[in-house]
Amino acid sequence: MDEADYAFIVNQVRNAEFNNELKRRVEALHQQHQMEQEREEAKLETKHQQELNQKESAMKQLELEMARLKKDLQAAEQQKNAAVQLALAEKEKQIGQLRAQLSESESKEKVAVLKEQQRYGEALKQKELEIAGLKSGVEAQKLETASKLAAQKDKYESELRMVREQVDYYKDMKTRLSTKMVGETLEIHCSTEFNRVRPLFPNAYFEKDNDASGGSKGDFIFRDYEDGIEYVSIMFEMKNELDETATKHKNEDFFRKLDADRTAKNCEFAVLVSLLEPDSELYNTGIVDVSYRFPKMYVIRPQFFIPLITLLVQTSKKSVEYKKQLVIAQNQSVDVRNFEQQLMDFKDKFGRNYRIASEKFQKAIEEIDKSIDHLQKIKDALIGSENNLRLANDKAEDLTIKKLTRGNPTMKELFDQAKE
């Protein structure tokens, strides 16, 4: 065997181990690179420089590792020399074939290593571009967030300034007015507010209650009609007093009188528009339902005057059709006792759904006053109110003449005659 054959055998042994070790190291480095990529995605901005340093360290470590492997292979080569001497006799016939295979293998391995290095470099460049893009996105988002926060801050400061100006205005007004004039000013304010939106209620009656024949009277009476039939009525009482008044009143001091005025004037609802107890958490939150004290009674601040009228009008319109039927029955001198009983049962159920809707509406008002961040809660509360109004409407639509005359032969006969 000549020297070239001996070198070929030695290179064969060395290349086989070197290739296996190189493949294992390449796979390990590939896995390490994937882990580094995952960390890069989780720490886009704050640890970018640290990851680049780690990559450079890994490359240096790879070079050191390759140098160590070369030394290990040299040692292994010396250990394998004895084994090679024993294998030479058996491999003489395969030398030509092995040379061709070795040449082909070396060519493939070089190509594979070059491709892997090229892919690794491209992936690294791509990640660097992604990191640069994410940095730009983060900076843009920071600027956008800062702009939004500044706009919201300006909005809240403007609203707070307006509220303070309004409070200062009322304080100044109270210092210049007598006790009687303070109360009358609140009445004028509510009257002016209603007249501003009167086109929304073309058939409505809204006037001062000047009838004191029963010994007492309220401040304003609101009634609305459809086809000549009254479907909603509200007795209003406006209360205010000077800060320096010796005897401070509470809202509940006026509940009994308001209920009596509502009953005397045949109104369905009673509403106290009040500036009393200015520090009360209860009355400052919005529309307060006090029907647990007196039926269908509410306490509001002046800013909820129009919203409450609108709410009561919209919910009461559902009963117009049944009031029409009641008027027809009464005009025909029909025995409507059972009819009225069923109608009152419907109104009670409708009132229950209305109270639920009112509570949802009140919750929505509270959330609006707290902050803009509670908009989702407001949406949920309004949806709940809509569902209860829908249930009330379903009950109203389910109420028919046939059901109302059931068990009342006299009324059924009269309706049949009227139909004929």
Number of C-alpha atoms within 10 A of each C-alpha: 8 6 7 9 15 15 10 15 20 17 15 15 16 17 17 13 15 18 13 11 15 16 14 12 15 16 12 12 15 14 12 13 17 12 11 16 16 10 14 20 14 11 14 17 14 10 13 17 11 12 17 15 12 13 16 12 12 16 13 12 12 15 12 12 14 16 12 12 15 14 12 12 19 13 11 14 17 11 11 15 15 10 10 16 12 10 12 15 10 9 13 12 10 9 15 12 9 16 15 10 12 17 10 11 14 13 11 12 13 11 12 12 14 12 12 14 13 12 12 14 12 12 14 16 12 12 15 15 12 14 18 15 12 15 14 12 12 14 12 12 12 12 12 12 12 12 12 12 12 12 12 13 12 12 12 14 12 12 12 12 12 12 12 12 12 12 12 12 11 13 13 11 15 20 13 12 13 13 16 11 16 20 19 15 16 19 22 13 12 19 16 12 15 17 13 11 11 14 10 11 16 11 15 17 14 19 12 15 18 12 11 10 7 10 7 14 21 24 18 20 20 18 19 20 18 15 8 9 13 16 20 23 25 24 28 27 24 23 20 22 21 21 14 10 9 7 9 11 14 13 16 13 9 13 21 12 15 24 21 17 24 24 14 13 17 12 18 16 19 27 27 25 23 21 20 19 16 12 9 9 9 12 19 16 18 23 24 19 20 15 13 8 12 15 13 17 22 19 25 21 19 18 12 15 20 14 11 19 16 14 14 16 19 12 19 18 16 19 19 18 14 19 16 17 14 16 11 12 17 12 9 11 10 16 15 18 11 15 22 14 12 16 20 13 12 18 19 12 16 23 18 14 21 22 18 17 24 24 19 21 23 22 21 23 18 17 21 16 13 11 10 12 10 14 14 12 14 21 13 14 21 21 16 17 24 15 15 21 22 13 16 24 18 12 15 20 13 9 15 11 13 10 12 18 19 12 12 15 11 12 22 17 12 17 17 9 9 9 7 6
